[in-house]
Amino acid sequence: MRLRFATPEDADAIAAYHTRAWQVGYRGLIDQDGLDALDPADRAESTRNWLQPENVEKNHLTFVVAE
């Protein structure tokens, strides 16, 4: 396994994973219609912005599994 720092190019995949994690993890705990309505595209842009090099020092570092 190889870890690397996440980049803005990883935003779509991170947003999809995060959205799916919410849909599975919060099932039965919060409104199912709200969970079903979550769209990774809505989260991707904020994730992309968060991962911009100029913002990394202000945020927690994010890693992804590359292999």
JOHU-V462163 format. One record per helix or strand of 3 or more residues. SS is the DSSP state (H for helix, E for strand). FROM is the first residue (numbers start at 1). TO is the last residue. If there is no record, write none. Layout:
ss=(SS:SS)
from=(FROM:FROM)
to=(TO:TO)
This chain:
ss=(E:H:H:H:H:E)
from=(3:8:32:40:53:63)
to=(5:25:37:50:56:65)
